[in-house]
């Protein structure tokens, strides 16, 4: 039933206000006739008068509630009018279409209100990725963070002091940047950094099945690095890092370390069975700040792909078993490195810590060569 400005609701029927002090007071004034070019609709207009929309699925749309009764429409069919309420039951296609559009808007509006882009989600197939933030300032994060509230300049089209920025599906929360370790001229020392706030290796969200694969993105960024084929991708523990935005070092492997890894693989000390990773301990030569060599122990495993979530593998294959053995282990203590297998196919993954009983390290810097 159409309502007009100034109508009052009385028992579900629309009446004009009574005129005080006039002749014939108390008698209802006659209804305004329907527009000749458009028949009266069986459904009241959405948002008119005291009418308020009620949420409901499109297939069984609920049209509205007034002060006296509920008007509902099962399966999208307009309600039957009563003879007293309606003089014409014809509903034009255009008015019905407008009501469907208005109801659809009620569904879409909350999505947009939360800032979620349907187009972006259609491309990524997932929701935005929730980062891990310690709410502290960090210069690496300042160098890659995307525009927010009009602040910031880093994006795929405006990378700033980055060699590259990628946002899969235009979603910065799943993106990464190839950031200089020292300057834009030193391309043998690079960092691969998430473009969402991510403190470091200890963040629980990195273990999720839908977490971005930052090691794979780092591997796909090797072409930005110069200095030969002995590349290495390494991340330090929370115990032994200075900065608190997750960054994977993309640089060269120290040559003596490469030789030790190759020798261990040839000797059969490193297998492709990830369940043996926790027990496959090898000695690898590294260096200190003065480039003096010393050996430390690492747990090693060979994999044929970089598609795995290495953070989750580390937690499941190293940290969890060590805890079951009663040893002190946590992701915050772990350091991790991925490099090519110098003695065959695939990739070698190295893990170390200083808390679980091996002569290990807390950061990976000793077997990297950033010169």
N, C-alpha and C positions, 0 to 999 in steps of 0.2 A: 504494500500500500504506500503510495507516495505521501511524503510529508512535506509541508511547506513551512517557510520561516514563520515562526510565531504560533505554529500548531501546538496544542497540548495533547497529552496522551491520557485517555480515560477509558479504562477497561479494554484496552487494546484497540480502541477506535480513535480516529483523529477528529478533534473538534476545535472550532475557533474559540478564542477567549470570549467570555461574556462581557457585555458592555454595561458598566455600572451607571445607574441613574438614567438610563435611556428607556424609552417606551419599548415594551416587549422584552424587558430584562428577564433573564432566565430562560429565554428561548434560544436554542442553538442556531447560529447563523449557518446558512447552507454552505456545502463544500464548494471549493473552487473547481470548475470543470476541468477535465483533462485536456491537455494540449491536443488539438485536432491532428497535428502532424505526427504525434507519437502516442500510441495507446498506453494506458496505465499498465505498470508492471506488476506482476504478482509478487515481486520482492521489493522490500523497502530499500531506499538508496543507502549505500554504506557511508556512515559518518554523518547522516542528516539528523537534526534535532537531538533527541536523547538516545538515538540508536547508537550502539557500539558493536564493533565486529567481534566475533568469537572465533578463536583459532580452531582449525580443523583440517584434516586432509582434503585434498582436492576431490578425491573420489567420493567423499561423503561430506560435502562442504556444509558447514554451519553458517547460516547467513547472518544471524544477529539476535540480540536480545533487547526487548524494550521493557518498560516498567511493568508490563502486565503479563506477557507471555513469551515463550521461546518460539522462534520461527526457524525451523531446520529444513534442510534440503538433502535427503539421502541421495547418494550417487549423482550429485550435480544437477538434479531435476528441480525446477522452481516449485515452491509449495502451492497446494491447491487453495485458491481464494474462496472465501465464503461469499454468499450473495450479498450480505449486508456490507462486507468490507470492500468488495470490488464490483465494478460495473463492466469491466473488460478483463478477461484472463489471458489475453494474448501478450506474450513476451517476445519482443523483437530480438533477433540474433545479436544486434549491436549492443543492447543493454546487457544481455547475458554475458557477452564476451568481456565487457567492461568489468563485470563482477568477478569473473575468473581472473582477469589481470590484477584486480585489486587484491584478491585473496593470495595470488602468487607473490605479490609484493610483500605481504605479511611474512612469507616464508624467507624471502631473499634478504629483507631488511636486517634481521638480526645477524646474518652472516657478514654483511658489509659493515655493520656496526662494530664487530669485533676486529675489523681490519684484515680479514682473510680474503684473499683474492681468488675467486672461483677459477679464473683463467690460469693463474699460477699453479693452483692445485691440480688442475686438469693436466698441466704439462708435467709436473713432478710426480703426480700420483700419490702424494702424501701431504700431510699437514706440515706447517712450518716447523722447523727443528728448534727445540728449546735448548738454549745454551747453558753454560755453567759459569756463573759469574761470582767472583770474590769481591766485587764492588771496589776494587782498588785501581788506581791509575796505572797504565802500562804503556810504555812507548811503542811496543810492537803493535798493540791493539790500536793505538792512535794512528798508526801508519796504514792500517787496512780497513778500519771501520767504515761501514757504508753511511750514506746520508741518513740523518734522523732528525726530524723536526727542523729541517732547514739547515742543519749543521753537518759539515763533512763533505768530502769531495770524491771519495773513492768508490768507483764503480767500474764495470767493464769498459765503458766509454770514456771514463775519466780515472785512470788508474793511479794518478799521482806518482809517487816514487815507488812504484811497483812495476815489475816486468810484465805482469799479467794478472788479471782478475777474472774469475769465472763464477757466474751465478747460474747453476742449472735451473731451467724453467723460470728464469728471472727471479729466483728466490735467493736473496742474499744470506738467509739463515743456513743454507746448504752449500754456500760457496767457499772459495779459497783464493788466496793471493800468493803469487810468487814474489817474495819480498827480498830486498838485498840484505845480506848479512852485515856488510860494512858499507858499501856504496854501490852506485849503479855501474861502476867500472869493474868491480871485483866479482865476476860472474862464476868463479869457482867456489863461492861461499854464499849460498842462497838459503832462504827460509820459506817453507810452505806453511801458510797461516790460515786458519779458518776466518771467514768474514762474519762469524757470530762470536760472541764472547764465550771463550772456552779456556778455563784457567790452565789445565794441563793434564798429564797422563792419569791423574787420580780421579778425574771426573767420571761419575757413575754413568752418565748418559752416553759415554763413548762405548759402553758395552751393549747398548740397545741394538736390535736387529736392523732398525731403520737409520742407524747413525751414518753420517757421511763417511766414505772410505778415504780418509786423509792420506794414508800411505799410498793408495793407488793413485790419487791425484798427484802426489809428489813424484811417483814413478813416471807418470805421464808428462811431468814437467822437466824431466832430465835434459831435454833438448835445449833448455835455457842455460845449462851449466857448461862450462868449458873446462878443459884439463885432462881429457882422456877418458877411457872406458871404465876405470875403477871407481864408479860412483858408489855412494853410500847414503842411506836415509836413516837418520838417527834422532831419537828423542831422549831427553834427560829426565831423571827422576825429580819429584818435587823436593827431595832432600838436597839436591845439588844443582839447582838452577837459580839464576838471578832474576829472571823476568817471568811474569805470570799471565802470558797469553800463549796458549799452546802453539808450538812451532816445531816443525820437523826440519832438521838440518839436511839440506841437499848439497852435498859436497863430495870430495874424493875420499876413498878409503886409504888409510896409511899403508904403504907398500909392505912393510914387515908384517902387518896384521893380515894382509891378503895372502902372504906366503904361508903363515901359520894356519889360516883357514883352509887353504888348498891342501896342505899336508894332512890335516885332520880328516878331511873328506876322503882323500885317497887311502887313508889308513882304516877307513870304515868306522871312524868314531862318531860320525854324524849320519843319521838315517833320515828317511822320509816319513817315519812314523812319529806323528806329533805327540802321541801318548808316551813316547820315550824321551821327549824333549827335556823333561825335568831332570833326567838322569844322565844326559849326554853333555858332560862337562869337558871343555877343551881350554887350553891355554893359548892366549893371543897376545902378541907383543903390541904395546902401546907406548906413548911418550908422555912426558910431563911438559910443563910450560917452557922448559929449556931444551926440549927435544932430546931428552935423555930417555933411553928405552927401559922398559920394565914389563914384566909379564903379569897378566891377571886372568882370572878364570871367567868363562862365559858358558852358558848353556846354549847349545846349537841344535838347529833343526833345518832340514831342507824341504822346501815347498815348491811346487811347480807353477804357482800362480800368485799374483798380488791381489786377487779378488777377495781374499779373506779379510775379515775384520781382525787385524792383528792385536788390537787392544783386548778384544774378547778372547782370542786364542791365548794371549798372555795370562789373562785372569783365570781361564778355565784349565789351562795345561801346566801353569807354573804356580801361580799364587794359591789357588785352591788346594792342590795336592800338598804343597809345602805346609799350609796351615793344618791339613789333616795329619801331617807327620809331626805336628807340634812345633814347627819352626816359625820364626817371626817373618811374616810376609804380608805385603800389602801393595796395591798398585802404586801408592805414593812413593815407595822405595825402589821401584823398578826403572831400569833404563833399557832401551830396545833399539836394535839396529837391523835393517834389511839391506842386503847387497846381492849382487849377482854371484852365482856359484862359480868360483874361479877354477873349479876342477870338473865341471860338467854342466848339465842342464839345470834350469830352475834358479832358485834363489836361496840364500842362506839367511836364516833369522837368528840373531844373537840376543840373549837376555843376560842381565847381570844385576846384582844388588850387593849390599854389604851387610845384610841382616840375617841371611839364611844359612850361614856356615861355610860358604865358599870364599876364596880369596878374590872377591869381586870388586866392582866399581859402582859408584852411584851416578856417574854420568858417562856419556859415550865419547866425550871430546878426545880422549887419549888415542883412539883408533881412527880419528878423522884427520884429514890433511887439507887444511883450508888455505895453504900457501899458494 
